[in-house]
Structure formats: C-alpha cells, structure tokens
Amino acid sequence: MQIPYSNVSTNYSLKRGALRVSLAALLLTSVASYVTTTTGGFDPASLEEQAVIDYSRLALAYFEAGELVSARRNANNALALDGAAASLEVLVLISQREQDYGLAEEYFRLALRKAPQASRIRNNCAAFLFERARYSEAYVELQSVVADTGYAGRAEACENLGLTSLESKNTAEAGEAFLRATYLEPSLVQSSLELCILSIERGEWPEARAWFERYLNARSDAGSAETVAHSDRALQAGHDLASDAGDDDAAAST
C-alpha cells in the first residue's frame, strides 16, 4: 500500500467538503414522468403536461448556459401551469446560483410541501442547510431520506448523514452512517476515508489501514486516482498511518 504523505500536523477538523446532491439532470426524468399516455383524441391535460416538460428543459438548458434570466422565466412558466415540485427544483438551482439563499429555501420548502415523499429534493435541501452550517436541521431532513428504502441515492444520503453527524460532534452515529453507506455502496470513497479517520482517532490501527486500503481502491475504481488530488484529510490519514508503522519510506511517498 502506497500511503500519501502530508507535513501538516494532526488535525481532522480539516474541511470535509459539501454534501452530495442529486444531479440536476435527474430533474428531467421526474418532470417527464408526469406525462400521461392516451389512446387518441384531443387531451388538453396531456398538452399542458408536455408544455411543463418543455419549459423545464428550456429552463435547465438556460441555467447550464449561465443565462439565469431566461432560465427563471421558463421555470416560472412551468410553475404557473402546474405548480409541480419539479418546476420548483429548477427555481432552487437558479436562486442558489444567484446567491439568493432566502428565496432558494422558500422554493425548497414549497417543493417539499407539494411532494413530501420526494427524497431527492429532501436530500438536496439537507445539502443546502449543511452549507449554511445549519447541521441540526440538515440532520432531520437526512433521517427521513435514509429511511426511504426505495430511494436510489440512499447510500449517498447515508454518507451525507455521517458528515452531518461529524459536524455535530456525534462520532458514534457518524460511524454507523458511514458503515451503512458502504454496505449499500461499497465503492463510496468518502465513507471509506471517514471510517479510516474514525479508526485512527480510536487508535484502531489495523482497522484504519483496512479502511484506507479500501479508500485507495475506491478512488482507483472511480477513475480518480490519477486525476483528482487527495484531500488534506486523506493526506493527514496517510501521514498518521505511516508514522504509526514507523515506515519512513511510505511516509515520504506520494
């Protein structure tokens, strides 16, 4: 095992990064799911639903191009037709890009009132709250998300719950959340690293080395080992593992 080395002093309060959010592209599938199939004839409702899809797609396209005024106009057009939670998600993205966080939160809350079982929206709302350092509120949202066994992003939500628990200094619950995340998705990079760090902090060196090996393998499997630099927390973990082993050569390698 080649361990990355850092000269920084032991400090696992180093930045952990933001929570995972669901990709905006997924929004299109949720909007498209509103279209009904008909067997013929004129169906005004179907035409309206198609208009919602078209407006939402335009809104996302303008958003990705950085044309926020046009993006908001099309998102509002979609919202005016049906008031669906999916339309509000686009407005959340736009408001966050414009750093209008109060408005973004209003759209989040409205979207969740319209679709209280929408785990993707709730997960992204938790990420928004996390960025505002409102960890206890983010934790409540994530508890609902990880309880949704049908949610495709449940593993990432468990990882988010672990990171939120760490910010609240609840390391025991964080460890449980990261373990659950790795059970659901063994290739999660961040969860493996955080379990390594928690093991180091408890002085459980064999477990820490096993988790660090898993972290390195996950990076390699994800194709990021050669293109994405190790975080400061990973470098610190590598340094501590090498120091404990008395392996100067490993500690000096990168």
C-alpha positions as CSV (number, residue, x, y, z in Angstrom):
1,M,0.0,0.0,0.0
2,Q,1.5,3.3,-1.0
3,I,0.5,6.0,1.5
4,P,0.2,9.7,0.6
5,Y,2.2,12.0,2.9
6,S,1.5,15.4,4.3
7,N,3.6,17.7,6.5
8,V,0.5,19.2,8.3
9,S,0.0,18.5,12.0
10,T,-2.6,16.0,13.1
11,N,-5.9,17.9,12.5
12,Y,-9.0,16.1,11.4
13,S,-11.1,19.2,11.6
14,L,-9.8,20.0,8.1
15,K,-12.5,20.8,5.6
16,R,-14.7,17.8,4.8
17,G,-16.4,19.3,1.7
18,A,-20.0,19.7,0.8
19,L,-22.7,17.1,1.0
20,R,-23.6,15.1,-2.1
21,V,-26.5,16.5,-4.1
22,S,-28.5,14.7,-6.8
23,L,-27.7,15.6,-10.4
24,A,-29.9,18.3,-11.9
25,A,-30.2,16.2,-15.0
26,L,-32.4,13.8,-13.0
27,L,-35.0,16.5,-12.8
28,L,-35.9,15.9,-16.4
29,T,-36.9,12.3,-15.7
30,S,-39.1,13.4,-12.8
31,V,-40.8,16.0,-15.0
32,A,-41.2,13.6,-17.9
33,S,-42.9,11.1,-15.6
34,Y,-45.9,13.4,-15.3
35,V,-46.9,12.8,-19.0
36,T,-49.9,10.6,-19.4
37,T,-50.4,8.3,-22.4
38,T,-53.6,8.5,-24.4
39,T,-55.3,6.3,-26.9
40,G,-56.2,9.1,-29.3
41,G,-58.3,12.3,-29.4
42,F,-57.6,15.7,-28.0
43,D,-56.2,15.7,-24.5
44,P,-55.7,19.2,-23.1
45,A,-54.2,17.9,-19.9
46,S,-51.5,15.9,-21.8
47,L,-50.6,19.0,-23.9
48,E,-50.2,21.0,-20.7
49,E,-48.0,18.4,-19.2
50,Q,-45.9,18.4,-22.3
51,A,-45.6,22.2,-22.1
52,V,-44.3,21.8,-18.5
53,I,-41.6,19.4,-19.7
54,D,-40.6,21.7,-22.5
55,Y,-40.4,24.8,-20.2
56,S,-38.5,22.8,-17.6
57,R,-36.0,21.6,-20.2
58,L,-35.5,25.1,-21.5
59,A,-35.0,26.4,-18.0
60,L,-32.3,23.8,-17.3
61,A,-30.6,24.5,-20.7
62,Y,-30.5,28.2,-20.0
63,F,-29.3,27.5,-16.4
64,E,-26.4,25.4,-17.6
65,A,-25.6,28.1,-20.2
66,G,-25.5,30.7,-17.4
67,E,-28.5,32.6,-18.8
68,L,-30.3,32.9,-15.5
69,V,-32.9,35.4,-16.5
70,S,-34.2,33.2,-19.3
71,A,-33.9,30.2,-17.0
72,R,-36.1,31.7,-14.4
73,R,-38.7,32.9,-17.0
74,N,-39.1,29.4,-18.3
75,A,-39.1,27.8,-14.9
76,N,-41.8,30.2,-13.8
77,N,-43.8,29.4,-16.9
78,A,-43.7,25.7,-16.0
79,L,-44.6,26.5,-12.4
80,A,-47.6,28.6,-13.5
81,L,-49.0,25.7,-15.5
82,D,-49.0,23.0,-12.7
83,G,-47.1,24.2,-9.6
84,A,-45.2,20.9,-9.6
85,A,-42.3,20.3,-7.2
86,A,-40.1,19.5,-10.2
87,S,-40.6,23.0,-11.5
88,L,-39.6,24.4,-8.1
89,E,-36.4,22.4,-8.2
90,V,-35.2,24.4,-11.2
91,L,-36.0,27.7,-9.3
92,V,-34.0,26.4,-6.4
93,L,-31.0,25.9,-8.7
94,I,-31.3,29.4,-10.1
95,S,-31.7,31.1,-6.8
96,Q,-28.7,29.3,-5.4
97,R,-26.6,30.3,-8.4
98,E,-27.8,33.9,-7.8
99,Q,-26.9,33.6,-4.1
100,D,-30.5,34.4,-3.2
101,Y,-30.5,31.8,-0.4
102,G,-33.6,33.0,1.3
103,L,-35.6,32.5,-1.9
104,A,-33.9,29.2,-2.6
105,E,-35.1,28.0,0.8
106,E,-38.6,29.2,0.2
107,Y,-38.7,27.1,-3.0
108,F,-37.3,24.1,-1.2
109,R,-40.0,24.3,1.5
110,L,-42.7,24.8,-1.1
111,A,-41.4,21.8,-3.1
112,L,-41.4,19.6,-0.1
113,R,-45.0,20.6,0.8
114,K,-46.1,19.6,-2.6
115,A,-44.0,16.4,-2.6
116,P,-43.2,15.4,1.0
117,Q,-42.0,12.0,-0.1
118,A,-39.5,13.3,-2.7
119,S,-36.3,12.1,-1.1
120,R,-34.1,13.7,-3.8
121,I,-35.5,17.1,-3.0
122,R,-35.1,16.5,0.7
123,N,-31.5,15.3,0.3
124,N,-30.7,18.4,-1.7
125,C,-32.4,20.6,0.9
126,A,-30.2,19.0,3.6
127,A,-27.1,19.8,1.5
128,F,-28.3,23.4,1.3
129,L,-28.8,23.6,5.1
130,F,-25.4,22.0,5.6
131,E,-23.7,24.7,3.5
132,R,-25.4,27.2,5.8
133,A,-23.9,25.4,8.8
134,R,-27.5,24.5,10.0
135,Y,-26.4,21.0,10.8
136,S,-29.3,20.0,13.2
137,E,-31.8,20.9,10.5
138,A,-29.9,19.1,7.8
139,Y,-29.7,16.0,10.1
140,V,-33.5,15.9,10.5
141,E,-34.0,16.0,6.7
142,L,-31.4,13.3,6.1
143,Q,-33.0,11.0,8.7
144,S,-36.1,11.0,6.5
145,V,-34.1,10.4,3.4
146,V,-32.1,7.4,4.7
147,A,-35.4,5.8,5.9
148,D,-36.6,5.7,2.3
149,T,-35.5,2.2,1.2
150,G,-36.7,2.8,-2.3
151,Y,-34.6,5.9,-2.9
152,A,-31.9,5.3,-5.5
153,G,-29.4,7.7,-3.8
154,R,-29.8,6.2,-0.3
155,A,-26.1,5.2,0.0
156,E,-25.0,8.8,-0.7
157,A,-27.7,10.1,1.7
158,C,-26.2,7.8,4.4
159,E,-22.8,9.3,3.7
160,N,-24.3,12.8,4.0
161,L,-25.9,11.8,7.3
162,G,-22.4,10.7,8.5
163,L,-20.8,14.0,7.5
164,T,-23.6,16.0,9.2
165,S,-23.1,13.9,12.4
166,L,-19.4,14.6,12.4
167,E,-20.1,18.4,12.2
168,S,-22.4,17.9,15.3
169,K,-19.5,16.0,17.1
170,N,-21.5,12.8,17.1
171,T,-18.8,10.4,16.0
172,A,-20.6,7.2,17.1
173,E,-23.6,8.0,14.9
174,A,-21.3,9.2,12.1
175,G,-19.5,5.9,12.1
176,E,-22.8,3.9,11.9
177,A,-24.0,6.1,9.0
178,F,-20.7,5.6,7.1
179,L,-20.8,1.9,7.6
180,R,-24.4,1.7,6.3
181,A,-23.3,3.7,3.3
182,T,-20.5,1.3,2.5
183,Y,-22.9,-1.7,2.9
184,L,-25.3,-0.1,0.4
185,E,-22.5,1.0,-2.0
186,P,-19.0,-0.5,-1.3
187,S,-17.3,1.9,-3.7
188,L,-18.0,5.1,-1.8
189,V,-14.7,7.0,-1.5
190,Q,-15.6,9.5,1.2
191,S,-17.2,7.0,3.6
192,S,-14.2,4.7,3.5
193,L,-11.9,7.6,4.3
194,E,-14.0,8.8,7.2
195,L,-14.1,5.3,8.6
196,C,-10.3,5.2,8.4
197,I,-10.1,8.5,10.2
198,L,-12.5,7.5,12.9
199,S,-10.5,4.3,13.4
200,I,-7.2,6.3,13.7
201,E,-8.8,8.6,16.3
202,R,-9.8,5.5,18.4
203,G,-6.3,4.0,18.0
204,E,-7.6,1.1,16.0
205,W,-4.7,0.9,13.5
206,P,-5.4,-2.4,11.7
207,E,-9.0,-1.3,11.0
208,A,-7.7,2.1,9.9
209,R,-5.3,0.5,7.4
210,A,-8.0,-1.7,6.1
211,W,-10.3,1.3,5.5
212,F,-7.5,3.3,4.0
213,E,-6.8,0.5,1.5
214,R,-10.5,0.4,0.7
215,Y,-10.4,4.2,0.2
216,L,-7.5,3.9,-2.3
217,N,-9.2,1.1,-4.2
218,A,-12.4,3.1,-4.4
219,R,-10.5,6.0,-5.8
220,S,-8.9,3.8,-8.4
221,D,-12.2,2.1,-9.3
222,A,-13.8,5.5,-9.8
223,G,-11.0,6.5,-12.1
224,S,-10.0,9.5,-10.0
225,A,-6.7,8.1,-8.6
226,E,-4.6,9.7,-11.3
227,T,-6.7,12.9,-11.9
228,V,-8.0,14.0,-8.5
229,A,-5.7,15.0,-5.7
230,H,-6.0,13.6,-2.3
231,S,-7.8,15.8,0.2
232,D,-6.0,17.3,3.2
233,R,-7.9,14.8,5.4
234,A,-6.7,11.9,3.3
235,L,-3.1,13.2,3.3
236,Q,-3.2,13.5,7.0
237,A,-4.6,10.0,7.4
238,G,-1.8,8.6,5.2
239,H,0.8,10.5,7.3
240,D,-0.6,9.1,10.6
241,L,-0.7,5.6,9.3
242,A,2.9,5.7,8.0
243,S,4.1,7.3,11.3
244,D,2.4,4.6,13.4
245,A,4.0,1.9,11.2
246,G,7.4,3.6,11.5
247,D,7.7,3.4,7.7
248,D,9.7,6.5,6.7
249,D,9.7,5.4,3.0
250,A,5.9,5.1,2.9
251,A,5.5,8.4,4.7
252,A,7.7,10.1,2.2
253,S,6.0,8.7,-0.9
254,T,3.2,10.5,-2.7
